[in-house]
Amino acid sequence: MKTKLQAPKLQKALTTGLPLAVLGLVTVSSSDLLFGAEEESKSKAPTPTQNEIVLSNEVEWTPLNPARGDKGPQAGTLWGDRAANEQTGFLIKFADGFSSPPHIHNITYRGVVMSGEVHNDDPAAEKMWLPAGSYWTQPAGEVHITAAQGENNMAFLEIEEGPYLVLPSEQANDNGERPVNMHEKNIVWLNAADSSWLDIPDSLNPEDGPQITYTWGSPKKGQISGALVKLPAGFTGTIQNSGTVFRAVVIQGAPDLQLADSAESVTLLTGSYFASAKGATHQVTGESEKETLLYIRSNGSFKVTQNEN
C-alpha cells in the first residue's frame, strides 16, 4: 500500500516541429477555450489539496487494462481513482517493445514521458518516438496506438474524469479536441526574465536559473493548468503555492523536499509526487550534477524561488 506522509510528519494540432507551447495556448476547437479547459468543465470541482507526499517506491501497481492483465502496461495511482469519475494522476510502465492494437479511450488523457521512449499516434503513422521530458495528449474517441521502447519505460498520465476505459476502434468518434505530440527538444522554456512565477538572485543569469513551460489549460487564478518546471543542477530554494490545488510529479531527477511545517527532508525519486496546501512554502534541493524536471498541476500561480548560493 502507498504511504501518504503529511506535514509535519511527513505528490497533434501541435506537432513535434511547432514550438507554440511557449505559453501553452493550444486551442481545442473553434471556441476560445484553451487546451484541456473543455474537459475540465465536465468534471467535478477539484478537491483542495493538502501537504502530502507519495513515494514512487511505495506505489501499488495494477494492470492498466484489466482485459490484458500482466501482458499489458501496469499502472500505479498517485492521486484519485481512474476507475471512478474523478480527476486522477497515475504512473504507467510499459515493457520494452510494447505496441498496442488500435483502440480508443472514453476520456481524454495527457501524458509526460519519464523514461524510455513512447510513440502515440494514428495506426498508420510512422513511429515518432518521444523521449523523457516530452508530453502528449490523446483526445477521447480518437483511434490510435501506443508503443514503447527501452529497458525502462515509464510515463505519467492524468485524466479530468473517469473511469479510464480502453474501447475498440469501432466506437471511434470526434469530440472536437485535437491531439498533441511535443518532443522535449521543441519545448520553448521561459526563465525568470520572462515569467513572474520564477524568482532568482540578482547575481544569477536568468538562463542559469529555473525555467517553466505551460503545457495545457489557462495559467490564471482559479483555472486548472499544467506546467513543466526545470530546476538547474545544484538548485536550492522554495516552491510556494497560491492556489487551492497544487500537485507535482517528479519527471526526472531526485530532489530532496521538506514540506512546510516539517523538520524532515525526503528524497523524491522519479515518479514520486507531492501536493501542497494553499499558501504553503516547501524547501527543495536538487541533485548537485543533474537537472530536476517537475510536472505541476495547479489552479493558481506558484512561485519557484532560487536561493543565493
N, C-alpha and C positions, 0 to 999 in steps of 0.2 A: 504494500500500500504506500502511496506517496505521502510525504510528510509536509505539512504546511507550517512554517516557522513564523510566528507572529511577533512583532516587536512588543515589549522589549526582549522577549525570549528568542527570540529568533523562533518572483514571475518571468488582340493583336492589332486593334486600331493603332496602337503604338507597336512598333517593330523594334528589332534589335538595332536598327540603324537610326532611330529617331530619338534624340535626347530631349523630348518635351517634358521629361519628368522634373525639370528644373524647379517647377512649383507644384508638381503633382496634379496639374489641372487637366484631367482627361475626361472628355465628355462621353456619356453613355448613350445618348440619343439626340434628337433634335431639341430637347429641352436644355436648360442651362444647369442641370444637375451635374455635380462633379462625380467622377467615377467612384462607385461604392455608396453614394448617398442614397440611391434609389432603393437598394436592398436594405439599407439601414432603416428607412422609413417603414418597411414592412414588419420589422422585428420589434420585440418588446423593448421598452425603455431600458437602457443599461443599468445594472445594479452598481451603485457606488463601490469603488474598490477600497480595500484596506491594506495596510502594510503586511505583506506576506512574501514568502519565498517557497518555490517548488524546485527542488534539485533534480537535475536530469537523471542522475543515477538512482533515483527513487520513483521514477515514473513507471506505472504499470502498463505493460504492452499487451494489446489485444489485436486480433485481425481487423484491418480496416474494412474489408468486405467479408462479412461472415460466410458468404456463399463460397469463397475461395479459401477460407481458413488460413493455415500456415503457408500455403502456396502463394499467397498474395502479400501485399505490403502490410506492415504492422504499424499500429498507431498507439500513441501514448498521450493522454489528455493532460493539459496544463491547467485549463480552467473550463468551466461549463460542462456540457454533456452533448456530444454530437448525435446521440440517439433521441434527443428531446428538442423542442422548439425554443432554443436559446442560443445566444452568442457563445461560441466555443473556439478555443485555440488548442491545437494539438500537434504533436510531432508525428512524423511518418518516416518509416525506414523501408527502403527498397533493397532487394537482393541485386547483386551485380548482374546485368543483362536482362533485368525485368522489362517486359513490354506487355502492356495490357491490350486486350481486344478493343475495338471501337465501342464506345459507350457514352452515356450522358449522365449528368447529375441533376437532381431535382432542385438544387440550390446553387447559387454562385459561391465559389471559394477563391481565396487568394493564397499564394504560396511564396515562400522565400527559401532558396536553396542554401543549405547549411554545409553540406559536404558532398563530394561526388559530383555528378552531372545529371541533370534532368532534362528530358525532352517532353514537351506538352503541346500538341498541335493537331491539325486535321490529319486523318488517317493517311491521306495521300501525300502529305508534306514531307520534304526531305528533313532529315534529322537536324535540328538546331539546338545543340547542347548548351544548356545554361549552367555555368559553374557556380560555386559558392559565392554568395553575395548578390546573385541575380534574383529577380522576382517575376512572378507571372500571375495572371488572373484568368480563371475559367468560368465563363458565364453558364448559368443554368440552361439546360436544354440543348446545348451545342455538342455535336458529335466530335470526339477527339480520342486520341490515345495518349498514354503516359508511359515513358520509358526511362530507365536509369542505367548509368554505367559507372563503375568504380568500385573499389573494395568496400568503401563505407559510404553509403548513400543515405542522406537524411535531409529532410526539409521540414519547415514549419508551415502549417495550414491554419486558416481561420475562416469561420463562417458567421454570418449575421443571424441566421435562423437555421433550424433543423427540422426533422432529422436529416443527416447526411446519408444519402442513398446513391447506389450505383444502379443505373437502369439501362435497358437495352437501347441501342441506337434507333430502333424503330419508333421510339417515343420522342424523337428529336423535335424541338420547337425553337422559335426565335423570340426571345424575350426583350429584344431591343438593345441589350448590352453587347459589348464587343470585347474580345479577349486582348490581353496584354502579355507580351514577352519582352522583358527588359534585361539584356545582358549586362553584367556588372561593369564591363568596360565602357558602356554607353551611358552610364548614370552620370548626371550632372550634379555636382556637390556644391552646397552653399557653405561658406565659412562665417566667422564672426563678423566680418565686414559686410556680409550680405543678409544675415539673419539676426533678429533681436532675441532669438531663442538660445543663442550661444554667447558666452562671455569669456574673455581671456584677459590676462595681464597686458598692460600697455607695452611691456617689453617683448611680447611674443608676436611673431609674424602670424597673421591670421591663417595663412596656408599651412602652418605647423600645428594648429590647434584643432579642436573638434570640428566636425563637419556634419551636415544634415541634408537629406533629400526627402521630399514628400512623395509618397507612393500612391496614395488614393485619398479621396474624401476632401473635405474643406477644413484647413487648419485654422478654424475660428472658434471662439468661445462657445461652448455648448454643442458643438458639432463633432462627431466622431471622425477621426482621420488616422492615417498610418504614416510612419516615417522611419527611415533608416538613419541611425546616428553612428558615426565613426569616431572613435576615440583614439588619438595617436598613441604610439608606444610610450610607455612611461607616464601615462596620464594619471594625475591625481586631482580630484575635485569633487564636485557635488552635482546631483540632479534634483531639482526642485519641481514638484508638480503643483499646478494651479487649478486643475480641473477635478471633477468628481470621479473620472475614470482615467486610470493610468496603468497600463500593463506593458512590461518589457521582456523580451526574449533574447537571450544571448545567441546570436547567429554565428559569430566567430570569436575566439579568444576565451580567456578565463579570468575575468576581473574579480577583484575582491569587493564585496559590498557590505557596508554597515548600515543597516536600516536606521531610520530616525528613532531616537529614544532607546537605542540598543547599544550595549557595550561590546557586542560581539561582531566580528567580521567573518563573512562566509565567502569562500571561493565558489564562483558560479561557472561551472564547466559549460561548454557549448550545449545548448538545449535546455539550460536552466531558465527559470522565469521568476520575475519579482513584480509585485504590484505595489501601488502607493496610495495612501490616503491623501485627500486634498490638503495642500499646504505643507506636506511633509518634505523634508530635505534629507537626502541619503548620500553618504560618503562612498565614492567609487575610486578604486585604484586599479589601473590597467596593468597588463603584463609589461615588463621592462623593455622587451625587444619585439613585441608583436602588437599590432592594432587590435582593438576591440570593436566588433560590429554588433549593434543592438537594433532590434525591430521594436518600435514603440507605438502602441495604440493608445490614443488619448482623446478626450473631448474638450480640451483646452490647451493652452500653451504650457510648456515646461521649459525650464532653464537649465542648460548644461554649463557649468562654470568650471574653468580650469584654474587651479591654484598656481601661484608663483612658485617656481622651483627654487 
